[in-house]
Amino acid sequence: MLADTAGGELSSVRLLDLVRRGAFRLHAEGVRRGGFVAVDTTSLTWREVAIGYLSVVWLGAAAVLTAGEVSERSARELADVSVLVRGAGRRSAGPAWLCVEELIAAGGHFGAPLAEPDDLLDIVFTSGTTGSPKPVASRHTQWTGLVRPEILASQVRRVVAHTGIPVGVSGGLHGVLLHHLARGVTSRCAPTAAALAASCRDHPADELHLTPHAASGVARVVAPREPWARRVVIIRVVGGPVPEAVAQALAERFTRARVVSVYALTEGGAALCVKVVGGGHRDSVGRPVAGTEVRVLDADGRELPAGEVGELAVRASGTAPLAYFRDESMNRDWFPGGWARSGDLGFVDPGGEVRLVGRVKELIFLRGGRLPPEYVEEILFRRIPEEVEFAVAGVPTAGGWDRIAVFLRGSDSSPEIGEAKRRLADMTGPFRPQIVRVVPEIPRAPFGKPLRRVLTQDLVTSVDQVTRRPTADSP
């Protein structure tokens, strides 16, 4: 069953009925196997996206998931989109426009699904954390390997509540929607951490699926020893590492739950690394799950031995690699030999754990070495009042080491912001920030990761951007 706080519930029987209605209407609009239909995820609820998406792929057409005007325009330029499924309040020029109500209006039910294993399933845009979102194409066969074991193993009826994971990216579409449907769970979506807690008080959940940012929000709004929290046995966090302070707060509130962190890429398809938070090394993203392979590459694409730092690359064994849609040049660079490059620096330790150094484009270069901004954020979590949202980034300087910049969300007149600024000013040592800025909002990618390049763009001059980084031997 699918449920969300915006519009009630859908049983699996009802969902199948609506999907066949939707496929019938799309077929009447001229959609055929091999065609393209855009689904606007920003104007639809999770339930409506499920209906629209499954109606498209039932016909063997590819669903192009868009998240606003930029990706919608890109979708039209990339593919011959014949129909656009949007919310009832939005209309636009271009292809035929249908809202979900029109899609499922009485008219008929389409017969058996037309899709074949090698047909294009969908096109999903990357989150754009460190650059422009890129379209990644998947085929049916690339995801059946992920969901088939879930279908065969699904014997226990569970309720899974989730928030913060957008349906318009792979982690939401493939990792939550298709995964939950395959497991046969009751999947409850909430728009915020507060709404999730309120929903779970009335409808207790067995599992929570969150982003790190949503996990932090849940830890703030759930009080210790709430009755419903004792039922939760798994908290699955996707989209980034779980800060130590957040993990501790979750452990205090959900005393029976294991917190599991999942490392995955849109480009990596079903390839996953999984870690039980609280065990192993803090910089570990866990071990590859069955069917996932991990390599560490040097700058020339050669595999490095265990223990050496390089760029992580992953692939799901037994399936064809994913690819950027209609971009052979990018595919040659980013999918060498069927492996998906991650843009993350890391290494594999002797115990088989994958250890993350940080994203290549986000590392902060300090005299003592290079550090991911999340490491500095963990230190500052203990300094900054818990009600203040913040992000850390490195700002390059001409011919020198990076400056640590902290961005506080709020107003300069706020007592909490004033206290945060005072505590940061009183810090000593290498992690004392040189720049503290108050901003009305912290821009975030779909999974809640701060868009650090956006925060720092007015702090970085053109000279800084082309300055060569200092080496370990630089004065």
Sequence and secondary structure as in RCSB ss.txt:
>XXXX:A:sequence
MLADTAGGELSSVRLLDLVRRGAFRLHAEGVRRGGFVAVDTTSLTWREVAIGYLSVVWLGAAAVLTAGEVSERSA
RELADVSVLVRGAGRRSAGPAWLCVEELIAAGGHFGAPLAEPDDLLDIVFTSGTTGSPKPVASRHTQWTGLVRPE
ILASQVRRVVAHTGIPVGVSGGLHGVLLHHLARGVTSRCAPTAAALAASCRDHPADELHLTPHAASGVARVVAPR
EPWARRVVIIRVVGGPVPEAVAQALAERFTRARVVSVYALTEGGAALCVKVVGGGHRDSVGRPVAGTEVRVLDAD
GRELPAGEVGELAVRASGTAPLAYFRDESMNRDWFPGGWARSGDLGFVDPGGEVRLVGRVKELIFLRGGRLPPEY
VEEILFRRIPEEVEFAVAGVPTAGGWDRIAVFLRGSDSSPEIGEAKRRLADMTGPFRPQIVRVVPEIPRAPFGKP
LRRVLTQDLVTSVDQVTRRPTADSP
>XXXX:A:secstr
 EEETTTEEE HHHHHHHHHHHHHHHHHTT  TT EEEEETTSS HHHHHHHHHHHHHTT EEEEE SHHHHHHH
HHHS EEEEEE TT   SSSEEEEHHHHTSSS    S    TTSEEEEEE   SSSS  EEEEEHHHHHHHHHHH
HHH  S  EEEEES  TTSHHHIIIIIIHHHHHT EEEE SSHHHHHHHHHHS  SEEEE HHHHHHHHHHS TT
 GGGGG  EEEEESS   HHHHHHHHHH TT EEEEEE  STTTT  EEEETTSS TTB  EE TTEEEEEE TT
S B  TT  EEEEEEETTS   EETT HHHHHHHSGGG EEEEEEEEE TTS EEEEEETTT EEETTEEE HHH
HHHHHHTTS TT  EEEEEE  TTS  EEEEEEES TT HHHHHHHHHHHT  STT  SEEEEES   B TTS B
 HHHHHTTTS HHHHHS    TT  
